[in-house]
Amino acid sequence: MPVKKKTPMPKSAETRNPANASPAQESKNGQPAPPRETGPSQMESFEEGMRLFHARRFQPARESFLRALGGPDRAVAHRAGLHAHMCEQRLQSAGPVLKTPEEHYNYAITLINSRDLAAAQSHLRAALEADPAADHVVYALAACQSLGGDLQAAYENLKCAIDLQPRNRLAARQDPDFTAMAGQPAFHRLLYPDKKTQL
């Protein structure tokens, strides 16, 4: 009995026409093809980052540079990495967003400790604009001015802080931030009003 030849199965239209195959079905060396790139290209992301960077919009600029960092062009990726780092530096130097007098005061104390006295005074004055009777803020401003060598202003603000809250007198006696004023007769009289000294 003769053996019947098997009739080959007809290829489907999709298999016959590679143009109809989906990206997931296309393969190279048995591996699925990578998905097609969507969104802006590496260069478009970099150029968008530069536009935002020059507009001083550092947060969205950084995001654009980070997108460009993952692209295929190494030179563009390198430049994007450098600019992303610059954005991070600008964002850090911008400082925190402070809203309340106490936030300004607390931040000013950290600035005094790092000896950024001009910035500290700015934040202390911002706190006093909202609450002029805050004796601890006036006291901190006096200490800041003493450290900066503005002894007359330091004396006036320390006197104000003591008038607002007498216990600030005792605090000032033990505060090394007022060391520069130690030899001033007016400062000594302010801290020790009951003592009669010849200075």
Legacy VTK file of the C-alpha trace (Angstrom):
# vtk DataFile Version 3.0
C-alpha trace
ASCII
DATASET POLYDATA
POINTS 199 float
0.000 0.000 0.000
1.594 3.301 -1.106
2.435 5.806 1.584
0.701 9.150 1.255
2.899 12.221 1.372
2.046 14.714 4.066
0.717 17.952 2.697
2.529 20.897 4.295
0.345 23.100 6.455
-0.265 26.516 4.870
1.487 29.379 6.583
-0.790 31.910 8.095
-0.861 35.334 6.548
0.831 36.756 9.625
3.693 34.231 9.436
4.099 34.680 5.662
4.374 38.462 5.981
7.066 39.515 8.467
5.767 43.070 8.312
2.668 41.919 10.185
4.615 40.376 13.047
4.496 42.167 16.363
7.737 43.251 18.090
7.243 40.537 20.697
7.131 37.886 17.917
10.231 39.145 16.102
13.361 37.472 17.381
17.079 37.591 16.925
19.144 34.597 17.979
16.044 33.226 19.659
15.691 36.311 21.906
12.699 38.660 21.816
13.469 41.957 20.136
13.696 44.966 22.469
10.596 47.126 22.622
10.544 50.085 20.314
11.688 53.358 21.933
8.839 55.509 23.094
8.921 59.085 24.329
11.616 61.644 23.585
14.975 60.527 22.198
18.212 60.858 24.141
19.138 64.077 22.349
15.647 65.519 22.775
15.801 64.808 26.521
19.224 66.433 26.749
18.118 69.529 24.827
14.989 69.818 26.977
17.191 69.549 30.064
19.424 72.354 28.802
16.416 74.585 28.137
15.103 74.000 31.666
18.586 74.405 33.155
19.012 77.845 31.586
15.536 78.756 32.847
16.796 77.799 36.353
14.159 75.075 36.665
16.636 72.624 38.115
14.332 69.834 39.290
12.661 69.134 35.911
16.011 69.758 34.172
17.615 67.066 36.321
14.857 64.618 35.376
15.433 65.296 31.663
19.187 64.817 32.032
18.644 61.534 33.871
16.488 60.317 30.966
19.266 61.263 28.530
21.809 59.488 30.719
20.406 56.102 29.741
20.642 56.645 25.977
23.013 54.962 23.529
25.260 57.945 22.719
28.040 57.906 25.334
29.118 61.513 24.731
25.574 62.791 25.270
25.167 60.515 28.296
28.397 61.886 29.805
27.284 65.501 29.340
23.836 64.653 30.723
25.445 63.139 33.829
27.531 66.267 34.421
24.502 68.532 34.065
22.362 66.307 36.304
25.056 66.674 38.983
25.069 70.465 38.527
21.284 70.491 38.973
21.642 68.549 42.224
24.189 71.083 43.492
21.917 74.009 42.593
18.966 72.344 44.325
20.983 71.752 47.492
22.365 75.292 47.596
18.884 76.729 47.208
18.235 75.761 50.829
15.011 74.610 52.432
11.659 76.317 52.088
10.963 77.956 55.457
7.513 79.236 56.362
7.204 79.808 60.104
9.300 82.032 62.412
10.445 78.941 64.319
11.640 77.279 61.103
13.677 80.390 60.282
15.083 80.418 63.821
16.044 76.725 63.806
17.694 77.023 60.415
19.554 80.152 61.554
21.008 78.226 64.510
22.482 75.632 62.133
23.940 78.463 60.053
25.478 80.073 63.160
27.054 76.743 64.088
28.581 76.504 60.611
29.597 80.202 60.892
27.499 81.356 57.933
26.660 84.465 59.938
25.265 86.690 57.188
22.709 84.073 56.130
21.894 83.350 59.783
21.131 87.030 60.455
18.872 87.118 57.411
16.788 84.211 58.736
16.681 85.622 62.262
15.401 88.944 60.940
12.758 87.076 58.925
11.648 85.346 62.131
11.509 88.669 63.999
9.376 90.284 61.307
6.686 87.736 62.116
7.242 87.753 65.893
9.182 90.815 67.176
8.738 89.772 70.832
10.464 86.388 70.440
13.235 86.891 73.010
15.125 83.736 72.006
15.349 84.997 68.420
16.607 88.434 69.556
19.146 86.670 71.779
20.355 84.514 68.853
20.686 87.622 66.683
22.838 89.267 69.393
25.057 86.166 69.583
25.365 86.097 65.792
26.374 89.770 65.719
28.903 89.236 68.507
30.518 86.407 66.560
30.615 88.643 63.494
32.317 91.493 65.366
29.368 93.926 65.316
29.599 94.516 69.058
27.371 97.593 69.279
24.464 95.853 67.530
25.111 92.734 69.615
24.912 94.786 72.823
21.652 96.461 71.788
19.972 93.189 70.823
21.215 91.382 73.925
19.820 94.201 76.091
16.495 93.860 74.242
16.504 90.070 74.771
17.142 90.569 78.511
14.370 93.182 78.736
11.981 90.712 77.073
13.137 87.786 79.236
15.496 88.444 82.219
16.785 84.851 82.296
18.677 85.640 79.084
21.132 87.568 81.302
22.232 84.341 82.999
22.441 82.530 79.679
24.681 85.258 78.240
27.086 85.029 81.194
27.848 81.420 80.219
27.645 81.787 76.441
31.003 81.629 74.602
29.425 83.396 71.617
29.761 86.645 73.598
33.476 86.229 74.367
34.374 89.094 72.027
32.325 91.442 74.226
33.819 90.336 77.539
36.108 93.352 77.883
33.402 95.937 77.188
32.286 97.859 80.318
28.736 98.282 79.000
28.461 94.538 78.376
29.765 93.802 81.881
27.249 96.191 83.428
24.481 94.600 81.391
25.311 91.120 82.647
26.187 92.110 86.220
24.016 95.133 87.021
24.482 94.728 90.794
28.274 94.849 90.646
30.187 98.097 90.642
33.343 97.548 88.660
36.004 99.860 87.400
36.832 98.753 83.846
LINES 1 200
199 0 1 2 3 4 5 6 7 8 9 10 11 12 13 14 15 16 17 18 19 20 21 22 23 24 25 26 27 28 29 30 31 32 33 34 35 36 37 38 39 40 41 42 43 44 45 46 47 48 49 50 51 52 53 54 55 56 57 58 59 60 61 62 63 64 65 66 67 68 69 70 71 72 73 74 75 76 77 78 79 80 81 82 83 84 85 86 87 88 89 90 91 92 93 94 95 96 97 98 99 100 101 102 103 104 105 106 107 108 109 110 111 112 113 114 115 116 117 118 119 120 121 122 123 124 125 126 127 128 129 130 131 132 133 134 135 136 137 138 139 140 141 142 143 144 145 146 147 148 149 150 151 152 153 154 155 156 157 158 159 160 161 162 163 164 165 166 167 168 169 170 171 172 173 174 175 176 177 178 179 180 181 182 183 184 185 186 187 188 189 190 191 192 193 194 195 196 197 198
